[in-house]
Amino acid sequence: MARRFVEGYLSFKFLEHSKIDISIPKLIPEPLKAERARKFMHFYSHALKRAGGMQLPDMSEAQAVVNIILEAIRAHDPVHYGALQATRQQS
């Protein structure tokens, strides 16, 4: 889900469709955080097995990466972040 969200966000904001490896620094300028998020999204976006199983992420790593992504969106587009927060509070 994180990968789809980030790909959609980046495609919308920059009106381009490029690989996440190329576009993630536009959202997360800090290289270590960008690489952590990129690796997490790559690994878990391919975690579905053909046999029907699914590999679940380490929840503390998932939470840390989601926080990196959300903080990057808050810094990059406060209005969009505010809308995400408002939606979260409604549910």
N, CA, C and O atoms as a MOPAC input file, in Angstrom:
PM7 MOZYME 1SCF
protein

 N      0.82100 1    -1.20000 1     0.00000 1
 C      0.00000 1     0.00000 1     0.00000 1
 C      0.86100 1     1.25800 1     0.00000 1
 O      0.53500 1     2.24400 1    -0.66200 1
 N      1.96300 1     1.21600 1     0.74800 1
 C      2.83100 1     2.39500 1     0.80600 1
 C      3.37600 1     2.73100 1    -0.57600 1
 O      3.41800 1     3.89300 1    -0.97800 1
 N      3.79200 1     1.69500 1    -1.29200 1
 C      4.35400 1     1.93800 1    -2.62300 1
 C      3.30700 1     2.53800 1    -3.56400 1
 O      3.59100 1     3.49700 1    -4.28100 1
 N      2.11700 1     1.97900 1    -3.55900 1
 C      1.06600 1     2.51600 1    -4.43400 1
 C      0.73700 1     3.96000 1    -4.07600 1
 O      0.54700 1     4.79500 1    -4.96000 1
 N      0.66900 1     4.25100 1    -2.78700 1
 C      0.37400 1     5.61100 1    -2.34300 1
 C      1.46200 1     6.57100 1    -2.82500 1
 O      1.16200 1     7.62000 1    -3.39400 1
 N      2.72200 1     6.20800 1    -2.59600 1
 C      3.83700 1     7.08400 1    -2.97300 1
 C      3.90400 1     7.24500 1    -4.49400 1
 O      4.10900 1     8.35400 1    -4.98800 1
 N      3.73400 1     6.16100 1    -5.23100 1
 C      3.74900 1     6.26500 1    -6.69300 1
 C      2.62400 1     7.17700 1    -7.18900 1
 O      2.83800 1     8.00300 1    -8.07600 1
 N      1.44700 1     7.02900 1    -6.62600 1
 C      0.33000 1     7.88600 1    -7.01500 1
 C      0.57700 1     9.34300 1    -6.67400 1
 O      0.32000 1    10.23500 1    -7.48300 1
 N      1.07400 1     9.57400 1    -5.47900 1
 C      1.36300 1    10.94000 1    -5.03600 1
 C      2.39600 1    11.58700 1    -5.95000 1
 O      2.20300 1    12.71300 1    -6.41100 1
 N      3.48900 1    10.88000 1    -6.21200 1
 C      4.55400 1    11.43300 1    -7.04600 1
 C      4.09100 1    11.65500 1    -8.48400 1
 O      4.45000 1    12.65700 1    -9.10400 1
 N      3.30800 1    10.74000 1    -9.01000 1
 C      2.79300 1    10.90100 1   -10.37300 1
 C      1.90000 1    12.13000 1   -10.46900 1
 O      1.97400 1    12.88900 1   -11.43500 1
 N      1.05500 1    12.32100 1    -9.45800 1
 C      0.14700 1    13.46500 1    -9.44400 1
 C      0.90900 1    14.78100 1    -9.27700 1
 O      0.65000 1    15.74500 1    -9.99800 1
 N      1.84200 1    14.82200 1    -8.33500 1
 C      2.53900 1    16.06700 1    -8.02600 1
 C      3.51300 1    16.49300 1    -9.11900 1
 O      3.67000 1    17.68600 1    -9.38100 1
 N      4.16700 1    15.52500 1    -9.75800 1
 C      5.20000 1    15.86100 1   -10.73400 1
 C      4.78800 1    15.55800 1   -12.17300 1
 O      5.56400 1    15.77300 1   -13.10500 1
 N      3.55500 1    15.05600 1   -12.34900 1
 C      3.00000 1    14.77600 1   -13.67100 1
 C      3.95700 1    13.96000 1   -14.54700 1
 O      4.13900 1    14.23400 1   -15.73400 1
 N      4.54800 1    12.96900 1   -13.92600 1
 C      5.42400 1    12.06800 1   -14.65100 1
 C      5.30400 1    10.67900 1   -14.06300 1
 O      4.99900 1    10.50900 1   -12.88200 1
 N      5.54200 1     9.71600 1   -14.88200 1
 C      5.50800 1     8.33900 1   -14.39700 1
 C      6.91600 1     7.77300 1   -14.53300 1
 O      7.33500 1     7.36300 1   -15.61600 1
 N      7.62900 1     7.75900 1   -13.42900 1
 C      8.98200 1     7.21400 1   -13.44600 1
 C      9.09800 1     6.20500 1   -12.32000 1
 O      8.26700 1     6.16000 1   -11.41300 1
 N     10.12500 1     5.41100 1   -12.39300 1
 C     10.33900 1     4.40200 1   -11.36700 1
 C     10.53800 1     5.08300 1   -10.02300 1
 O     11.08300 1     6.18300 1    -9.92900 1
 N     10.08200 1     4.39900 1    -8.99600 1
 C     10.16000 1     4.96900 1    -7.65200 1
 C     11.61000 1     5.24500 1    -7.25100 1
 O     11.87500 1     6.16100 1    -6.47200 1
 N     12.54800 1     4.45800 1    -7.77900 1
 C     13.96900 1     4.67400 1    -7.47100 1
 C     14.42300 1     6.06800 1    -7.90100 1
 O     15.25100 1     6.69300 1    -7.23800 1
 N     13.88500 1     6.53600 1    -8.99400 1
 C     14.26700 1     7.83900 1    -9.53500 1
 C     13.50500 1     8.97100 1    -8.84600 1
 O     14.06900 1    10.03400 1    -8.58600 1
 N     12.24500 1     8.74400 1    -8.55500 1
 C     11.40300 1     9.83300 1    -8.07200 1
 C     11.34900 1     9.99000 1    -6.55200 1
 O     10.96700 1    11.05800 1    -6.07400 1
 N     11.71500 1     8.97300 1    -5.78000 1
 C     11.57900 1     9.06600 1    -4.31300 1
 C     12.38300 1    10.23100 1    -3.71400 1
 O     11.91800 1    10.83000 1    -2.74400 1
 N     13.57200 1    10.58100 1    -4.24600 1
 C     14.28700 1    11.73000 1    -3.66100 1
 C     13.54400 1    13.06100 1    -3.80200 1
 O     13.82300 1    14.00000 1    -3.05800 1
 N     12.61100 1    13.15300 1    -4.73600 1
 C     11.82200 1    14.38100 1    -4.86400 1
 C     10.90300 1    14.56700 1    -3.66100 1
 O     10.57800 1    15.69300 1    -3.28500 1
 N     10.49000 1    13.45600 1    -3.06500 1
 C      9.61700 1    13.51400 1    -1.89100 1
 C     10.42300 1    13.46000 1    -0.59900 1
 O     10.17200 1    14.21700 1     0.33900 1
 N     11.39400 1    12.55400 1    -0.56600 1
 C     12.20200 1    12.36400 1     0.64200 1
 C     13.64400 1    12.73300 1     0.30300 1
 O     14.39600 1    11.88500 1    -0.17700 1
 N     14.03800 1    13.97000 1     0.54100 1
 C     15.37000 1    14.41800 1     0.12100 1
 C     16.52800 1    13.85500 1     0.95100 1
 O     17.67000 1    13.85500 1     0.49100 1
 N     16.25100 1    13.38000 1     2.15500 1
 C     17.31500 1    12.82000 1     2.98800 1
 C     17.65700 1    11.42100 1     2.47100 1
 O     16.81000 1    10.52800 1     2.52300 1
 N     18.88600 1    11.21200 1     1.97200 1
 C     19.23900 1     9.95300 1     1.31500 1
 C     18.99300 1     8.69400 1     2.15100 1
 O     18.50400 1     7.69800 1     1.61800 1
 N     19.31800 1     8.71300 1     3.43500 1
 C     19.13300 1     7.51100 1     4.25600 1
 C     17.65900 1     7.17500 1     4.44100 1
 O     17.27200 1     6.00900 1     4.37400 1
 N     16.85000 1     8.18000 1     4.66900 1
 C     15.41200 1     7.94400 1     4.82400 1
 C     14.79100 1     7.51400 1     3.50200 1
 O     13.93300 1     6.63200 1     3.47500 1
 N     15.22000 1     8.13400 1     2.40800 1
 C     14.69400 1     7.76000 1     1.09200 1
 C     15.04600 1     6.30100 1     0.77800 1
 O     14.21100 1     5.55600 1     0.26600 1
 N     16.25800 1     5.90600 1     1.08000 1
 C     16.68100 1     4.52500 1     0.81200 1
 C     15.94000 1     3.53600 1     1.70900 1
 O     15.57500 1     2.44900 1     1.26100 1
 N     15.72000 1     3.89700 1     2.94600 1
 C     14.97700 1     3.01400 1     3.85900 1
 C     13.55000 1     2.79700 1     3.34700 1
 O     13.05300 1     1.67100 1     3.32200 1
 N     12.91100 1     3.87700 1     2.94600 1
 C     11.54400 1     3.77400 1     2.42100 1
 C     11.52700 1     3.00000 1     1.10900 1
 O     10.65600 1     2.15600 1     0.89900 1
 N     12.47800 1     3.28200 1     0.22700 1
 C     12.54500 1     2.60200 1    -1.06600 1
 C     12.71800 1     1.10000 1    -0.89100 1
 O     12.01200 1     0.31600 1    -1.52500 1
 N     13.64200 1     0.69700 1    -0.04300 1
 C     13.87700 1    -0.73900 1     0.18100 1
 C     12.63800 1    -1.40900 1     0.76700 1
 O     12.26500 1    -2.50500 1     0.34700 1
 N     12.01100 1    -0.76200 1     1.72200 1
 C     10.80900 1    -1.32300 1     2.32800 1
 C      9.71500 1    -1.49600 1     1.28200 1
 O      9.08600 1    -2.55000 1     1.19800 1
 N      9.49500 1    -0.45500 1     0.48800 1
 C      8.43800 1    -0.53200 1    -0.52000 1
 C      8.75000 1    -1.57600 1    -1.58500 1
 O      7.85000 1    -2.29000 1    -2.03000 1
 N      9.99800 1    -1.67500 1    -1.99700 1
 C     10.36400 1    -2.70000 1    -2.98100 1
 C     10.14300 1    -4.10100 1    -2.41800 1
 O      9.52500 1    -4.94400 1    -3.06600 1
 N     10.64100 1    -4.34100 1    -1.23200 1
 C     10.57700 1    -5.68600 1    -0.65600 1
 C      9.13800 1    -6.12600 1    -0.42400 1
 O      8.76000 1    -7.23100 1    -0.81300 1
 N      8.33800 1    -5.28200 1     0.20200 1
 C      6.99200 1    -5.70000 1     0.56500 1
 C      5.97100 1    -5.56000 1    -0.56300 1
 O      4.87600 1    -6.11700 1    -0.47600 1
 N      6.31300 1    -4.82800 1    -1.61200 1
 C      5.38000 1    -4.79600 1    -2.73800 1
 C      5.46500 1    -6.09100 1    -3.53200 1
 O      4.58000 1    -6.38700 1    -4.33400 1
 N      6.52500 1    -6.86600 1    -3.31300 1
 C      6.68900 1    -8.15500 1    -3.98600 1
 C      6.52000 1    -9.31300 1    -3.01300 1
 O      6.94000 1   -10.43400 1    -3.29800 1
 N      5.91100 1    -9.04600 1    -1.87900 1
 C      5.79500 1   -10.06000 1    -0.83000 1
 C      4.66700 1   -11.05200 1    -1.06300 1
 O      4.60300 1   -12.08500 1    -0.39700 1
 N      3.77800 1   -10.75000 1    -2.00500 1
 C      2.70400 1   -11.70500 1    -2.28900 1
 C      3.27400 1   -12.91800 1    -2.99800 1
 O      3.98900 1   -12.78100 1    -3.99100 1
 N      2.97200 1   -14.07500 1    -2.50900 1
 C      3.46600 1   -15.31800 1    -3.09500 1
 C      2.40700 1   -15.89800 1    -4.01200 1
 O      1.21000 1   -15.74600 1    -3.77000 1
 N      2.84600 1   -16.55300 1    -5.05000 1
 C      1.90700 1   -17.18200 1    -5.97600 1
 C      1.08100 1   -18.26100 1    -5.28400 1
 O     -0.03400 1   -18.54800 1    -5.71800 1
 N      1.59100 1   -18.84700 1    -4.24700 1
 C      0.87400 1   -19.90000 1    -3.53400 1
 C     -0.24100 1   -19.33400 1    -2.65500 1
 O     -0.94800 1   -20.09200 1    -1.99100 1
 N     -0.40000 1   -18.03600 1    -2.64600 1
 C     -1.49200 1   -17.43300 1    -1.89500 1
 C     -1.07900 1   -16.87800 1    -0.54800 1
 O     -1.88500 1   -16.25300 1     0.14200 1
 N      0.17300 1   -17.09900 1    -0.16700 1
 C      0.64100 1   -16.58100 1     1.10900 1
 C      1.11100 1   -15.14800 1     0.97200 1
 O      1.27800 1   -14.63300 1    -0.13400 1
 N      1.31900 1   -14.52600 1     2.09100 1
 C      1.78900 1   -13.14800 1     2.07300 1
 C      2.76800 1   -12.97300 1     3.21700 1
 O      2.51400 1   -13.42100 1     4.33600 1
 N      3.87000 1   -12.33200 1     2.94300 1
 C      4.84600 1   -12.06100 1     3.98200 1
 C      4.51600 1   -10.70100 1     4.59500 1
 O      4.51200 1    -9.68100 1     3.90500 1
 N      4.24600 1   -10.70000 1     5.86900 1
 C      3.89000 1    -9.45700 1     6.55500 1
 C      5.14800 1    -8.73800 1     7.02600 1
 O      6.10500 1    -9.37900 1     7.46200 1
 N      5.15100 1    -7.42200 1     6.94100 1
 C      6.33000 1    -6.66900 1     7.37000 1
 C      6.46800 1    -6.63400 1     8.88700 1
 O      5.49900 1    -6.82200 1     9.62200 1
 N      7.67200 1    -6.39300 1     9.32700 1
 C      7.92900 1    -6.10500 1    10.72300 1
 C      7.15200 1    -4.82400 1    11.03000 1
 O      7.37800 1    -3.79600 1    10.39200 1
 N      6.25800 1    -4.87900 1    11.98200 1
 C      5.35800 1    -3.74400 1    12.22700 1
 C      6.09600 1    -2.48800 1    12.67700 1
 O      5.66900 1    -1.38300 1    12.34200 1
 N      7.18300 1    -2.62200 1    13.42000 1
 C      7.91100 1    -1.42300 1    13.83100 1
 C      8.59700 1    -0.77700 1    12.62300 1
 O      8.67300 1     0.44900 1    12.54300 1
 N      9.09300 1    -1.58400 1    11.68900 1
 C      9.69900 1    -1.03600 1    10.47700 1
 C      8.62200 1    -0.40500 1     9.59000 1
 O      8.83200 1     0.66100 1     9.01300 1
 N      7.47700 1    -1.06700 1     9.48800 1
 C      6.37400 1    -0.51500 1     8.69700 1
 C      5.94500 1     0.83900 1     9.25500 1
 O      5.74900 1     1.79000 1     8.49800 1
 N      5.80100 1     0.92900 1    10.55800 1
 C      5.39400 1     2.18600 1    11.17900 1
 C      6.44400 1     3.27100 1    10.96100 1
 O      6.10100 1     4.42200 1    10.69200 1
 N      7.71700 1     2.91000 1    11.07500 1
 C      8.78900 1     3.88900 1    10.87100 1
 C      8.79100 1     4.41300 1     9.43500 1
 O      8.94600 1     5.61300 1     9.21200 1
 N      8.62000 1     3.52000 1     8.46900 1
 C      8.62300 1     3.93800 1     7.06500 1
 C      7.39200 1     4.77500 1     6.74500 1
 O      7.49700 1     5.77700 1     6.03800 1
 N      6.24200 1     4.38700 1     7.24500 1
 C      5.03300 1     5.18600 1     7.01500 1
 C      5.22000 1     6.57700 1     7.62500 1
 O      4.80000 1     7.57000 1     7.03000 1
 N      5.83600 1     6.66000 1     8.78600 1
 C      6.10500 1     7.96700 1     9.39700 1
 C      7.05800 1     8.79800 1     8.53900 1
 O      6.87600 1    10.00900 1     8.40900 1
 N      8.07500 1     8.15700 1     7.95300 1
 C      8.99400 1     8.86700 1     7.05200 1
 C      8.20600 1     9.43700 1     5.87600 1
 O      8.38100 1    10.60000 1     5.51000 1
 N      7.34900 1     8.62400 1     5.29200 1
 C      6.55800 1     9.05600 1     4.13600 1
 C      5.62300 1    10.20000 1     4.51600 1
 O      5.54900 1    11.20500 1     3.80900 1
 N      4.91300 1    10.04900 1     5.62300 1
 C      3.97200 1    11.09100 1     6.03100 1
 C      4.67300 1    12.39400 1     6.40300 1
 O      4.18000 1    13.47600 1     6.08300 1
 N      5.80400 1    12.30100 1     7.06700 1
 C      6.56500 1    13.51300 1     7.40100 1
 C      7.05700 1    14.20300 1     6.13700 1
 O      7.07600 1    15.43100 1     6.05900 1
 N      7.45500 1    13.40700 1     5.14600 1
 C      7.90700 1    13.98100 1     3.87700 1
 C      6.75000 1    14.69500 1     3.17900 1
 O      6.93700 1    15.77000 1     2.61000 1
 N      5.57000 1    14.10700 1     3.22300 1
 C      4.40600 1    14.74900 1     2.60700 1
 C      4.04000 1    16.01100 1     3.37700 1
 O      3.67400 1    17.02100 1     2.77600 1
 N      4.13500 1    15.95900 1     4.69000 1
 C      3.84000 1    17.15800 1     5.49700 1
 C      4.78300 1    18.30200 1     5.12300 1
 O      4.35500 1    19.45200 1     5.01700 1
 N      6.06200 1    17.99100 1     4.92200 1
 C      7.04100 1    19.01500 1     4.54900 1
 C      6.86100 1    19.47200 1     3.09700 1
 O      7.04200 1    20.64900 1     2.78700 1
 N      6.51200 1    18.55400 1     2.22900 1
 C      6.40600 1    18.84200 1     0.79600 1
 C      5.09500 1    19.53500 1     0.43400 1
 O      5.07200 1    20.43300 1    -0.40800 1
 N      4.00600 1    19.11400 1     1.07300 1
 C      2.68400 1    19.64200 1     0.72000 1
 C      1.79500 1    19.65700 1     1.96200 1
 O      1.01300 1    18.73000 1     2.17600 1
 N      1.91100 1    20.70200 1     2.77800 1
 C      1.13100 1    20.77400 1     4.01800 1
 C     -0.38500 1    20.69300 1     3.80200 1
 O     -1.09900 1    20.17100 1     4.65900 1
 N     -0.87400 1    21.19200 1     2.69000 1
 C     -2.31500 1    21.14700 1     2.42300 1
 C     -2.75900 1    19.69900 1     2.22100 1
 O     -3.77900 1    19.27700 1     2.76700 1
 N     -2.00400 1    18.95100 1     1.44600 1
 C     -2.33400 1    17.54300 1     1.21500 1
 C     -2.25400 1    16.76500 1     2.53400 1
 O     -3.12100 1    15.94500 1     2.83800 1
 N     -1.20500 1    17.03500 1     3.30400 1
 C     -1.05500 1    16.37300 1     4.60100 1
 C     -2.24000 1    16.70000 1     5.51400 1
 O     -2.75800 1    15.81800 1     6.19900 1
 N     -2.66000 1    17.94200 1     5.52500 1
 C     -3.81100 1    18.34100 1     6.33700 1
 C     -5.07000 1    17.59000 1     5.93500 1
 O     -5.86800 1    17.19800 1     6.78700 1
 N     -5.24700 1    17.38900 1     4.62700 1
 C     -6.40800 1    16.63300 1     4.14700 1
 C     -6.33300 1    15.17900 1     4.59500 1
 O     -7.35100 1    14.58500 1     4.95200 1
 N     -5.13600 1    14.60500 1     4.57700 1
 C     -4.96500 1    13.22800 1     5.06600 1
 C     -5.31400 1    13.14700 1     6.55000 1
 O     -5.99700 1    12.22000 1     6.98500 1
 N     -4.84900 1    14.10900 1     7.30800 1
 C     -5.13600 1    14.14100 1     8.74700 1
 C     -6.62800 1    14.29100 1     9.00300 1
 O     -7.18400 1    13.61100 1     9.86500 1
 N     -7.26800 1    15.16600 1     8.26600 1
 C     -8.70900 1    15.37500 1     8.45400 1
 C     -9.49300 1    14.10900 1     8.13500 1
 O    -10.45400 1    13.78000 1     8.83100 1
 N     -9.09400 1    13.40600 1     7.09700 1
 C     -9.75400 1    12.15800 1     6.72700 1
 C     -9.55700 1    11.10700 1     7.81600 1
 O    -10.47900 1    10.35300 1     8.13000 1
 N     -8.37800 1    11.05800 1     8.37900 1
 C     -8.07400 1    10.09900 1     9.43500 1
 C     -8.93100 1    10.36700 1    10.67300 1
 O     -9.39400 1     9.43100 1    11.32400 1
 N     -9.13600 1    11.61200 1    10.98900 1
 C     -9.89700 1    11.98400 1    12.17400 1
 C    -11.38400 1    11.69800 1    11.99900 1
 O    -12.09500 1    11.51200 1    12.98600 1
 N    -11.86300 1    11.66100 1    10.75900 1
 C    -13.27000 1    11.40000 1    10.49100 1
 C    -13.61100 1     9.92500 1    10.66000 1
 O    -14.75100 1     9.58100 1    10.97100 1
 N    -12.61800 1     9.04700 1    10.45600 1
 C    -12.93200 1     7.61200 1    10.51400 1
 C    -12.84500 1     7.04200 1    11.90000 1
 O    -13.08300 1     5.85000 1    12.09300 1

